[in-house]
């Protein structure tokens, strides 16, 4: 689903080069739930923004769902991002002047989706996160946990095959964090591939596999994931 080989990201000025990622290698299979850990400044967020086609890279290869993305123009990258990828950020990134329904609708409009289908997807995603009654509320009228659930609903409405989550529970209390993680696990059980950046070892332990990044490189992987795909999981559950 997501494969980076000898990938690098360099920030250059007239006097210095700074490597955010160096000889970076990762292979996330379709249907996996992978947690990405590492100290602050290690390159986790840079990896996630490149994975989500929000930022370009300097060298190496990146294949997303079988497509080598390095030579794609901005329009092609935007199309893939909008059709295949969902994002959940620590800061929620909701538009304050739009209500919940309209916030979720924005990326669907960019896809050119017709109004009836947009409404159906929005209401289905709100039902899934338990916020149908808040459809006409504005972000300022919601708790942090509710805002994060709106962000998850926005990601879900697009039907992503890959969900990228950057510290999705970082601004939440323990109870709300547990609720959000359970939603993410539900999305994974439905077949989505999940890549979640986290500082929380308890959250990382809920993933099938952990990838650890230090100084822009993958320095160690878990010995073996418990299973790679949903089919493998079923085979282990029902021998």
N, C-alpha and C positions, 0 to 999 in steps of 0.2 A: 504493500500500500504506500509506504513512505520509505525511500532508501536514499541515503546520502553517502557518497563515497569520496574520501580524500577532500572533503569540502573545506573551504576556507572563507573567512570574512575579514577583510583588512580595512581599517580606517586610516587614510593617509593625509598628512599635512606636508608642508614644504620641508619640515625638519624631522618628522618621525612617522614610523609605521606602527600601528597598534593592531594586534591580532585579537579579534573577538572570538573567532573559531579558527583552529589550525588542525589540518589533517583529521577532520571530524568524520567519523563513520558510525552510521546507525541504520538498522533495518527493522522497521516495524511492519509486522504482517497484518493482513486484513483481519479484522475482528479481535485484535489484541487490545489490552488495556495496559498502557505503559506509564509508569511514573518516572519523571525526570527530576533528579535531585542534584544538589551541589551548593557550595557557598555563594553568597552574593558576589556578583561580578564574574562568575565563572563562565558565562556564556549561555545560560539556560534560556533567557528571554530572547537573545539573538537567534538561537536555534529555532525557537517557536515562531518568531516573526518571519524567518526564512521559510520554515515549513509551511506557514500559512500564506506564502507568496505576498507578504506585505513588505518584504525587503529583498533585494537581490544579494547574490553572493559573489565572491571574488574569484574563486577557482574551484575545481572539482566538479562532481556531478550530483544532480538531485533528480530522482525519478519519483513522481507522484502518480499513483494509480497507473503505472506503466508509461507515463509521459515524461520525457526529459524536458525540464522546464527552462533550462538556461537560455535558450534562444527564443523564447516566446516574447512577443511584444506586450505592452501594457494591457491592451484590450483582451488578448488571449488569457493573460494571467488573471485579469479581473473576472472573466467568464468562468474559468476553472474554480477560482476562489468562491464565487457566488453560488456555483452549482454543487460543489463537492465538499466544502469546508464550513464548519460552524465554529464560532469563537465564544469563549467565556473568559472574561477578564476580571481581575481582582477589583477594578474600579467601576465595574458594571457598564460604563460607557453608554448610558441612556441619554437621550436628548431631552433636556429639562422642559422644553416648551411643547413637547408632544405627549399625549397620554399613552397609556400602556398599549392599547390597540395599535395606535399609529407608530409607536416605536418598533413594534414587531413587524409592521407592514413595510417599513422603509426598504430593507433588502429585497423583499419580494417584488416591490415596484421596480427596483433596478433590474430584476430578472425579466421584466415585461409580463409578469403573471397577470391573468385576467382577474377582475374584481371579485367574482364569485368564488374562485379558487383561493384567492388571497384570504377572504373572510373565513372560509372553511378551515384553512390551515391555521390561521391565527387562533380561532376559537378552539380547535382541537389541541393546539399546543398550550393554550391557557388552561384548558381543562386538565391537561396532564400535570401541570405544575400547581394546580389548585387555586388559580387566580381569576377564574371567569368573572367573578363579582367585582374585580378591580380593573376591568377592561377600560373604563373611562376615567380612571384615576391618573394623576400625574406622579412622576418619580418622587417629588418632594412629599407626597402624601403617603409614601410607602416606607416600611422599615427596610433596613439593609438586607435582611434575608429575603424579603419580598422583591426588592430590586434585583437581587441576584437570580431569583426564580424567573423574573421577567426576561433577564438576559439569556437564561437557559431556554425559555420559550421562544425567544427570537432566533436562537441557534436551531432549535428543533423545527421551527416552521419551514425552514428551507430544506429539510430532509437530508442533512449532510451525511456523507459516508465517513468523514473524518472530523472528529471533534477535538479542538485544541483548547486546553484550559490552562490559564496562567494564574496560579495561586487563587483558585476559584473560591476558597473559603477564608482567605487571608483577612478580610474585614468583618468577619462574622463571629458571633459568640458560639460556644460549643454546640448548643442545641441546633442553631440554624446551620452551622457547618455540617452537622451530621445529616440534616435534612437535604442539603444541597448535594452532598456526596451520594446519598441514596438515589437521588434523581439521576446523577451521572452514571451510577452503576446500572440503573434501569435502562438508560439509553444504550449502554454497552451490551446488556443482555438482548436488546432488540437488534443487535448486529453492527452497530457503529464501531469504528476504530477510535480509541481514546488515547490521546497523549496529554498528560497532565503534569505541569511543572508545580512542584510544591517543596516547601521547607519542612513540612510536617511529617515526621517519620510514621506517625499513626495513619495518615492518609496514604503515604507511599506503600505501606504494608497491605493496603486494600487492593492494590493493582496486581496484575499477573506477573509483572516483571518490573524491576527497577534499573534505570540507567543513571549512572553517576557522572557528572561533568566537573572537571577542575581545569582551570586555565584554558578553556576553549577546546578541551579534548575529552572524549569518553575514556575514562580511566579504568572503570571496571563495570562489568555487567553481572547481573545475578547469574549463578551457575547455570540454571536452566529455568525458563518460564514454566509455570505449572501446565500450561497448554497454550498453543498459538492461536487457535481458531475456535469458533463455537462448535464445529464438528468434532475437533479433538476433545473439547470439554465434554461433549456428550458421550464420546467413546470412553472417556475415563469414568464418567458417572455411571454409564450403563455398559459394562464390559460384555 
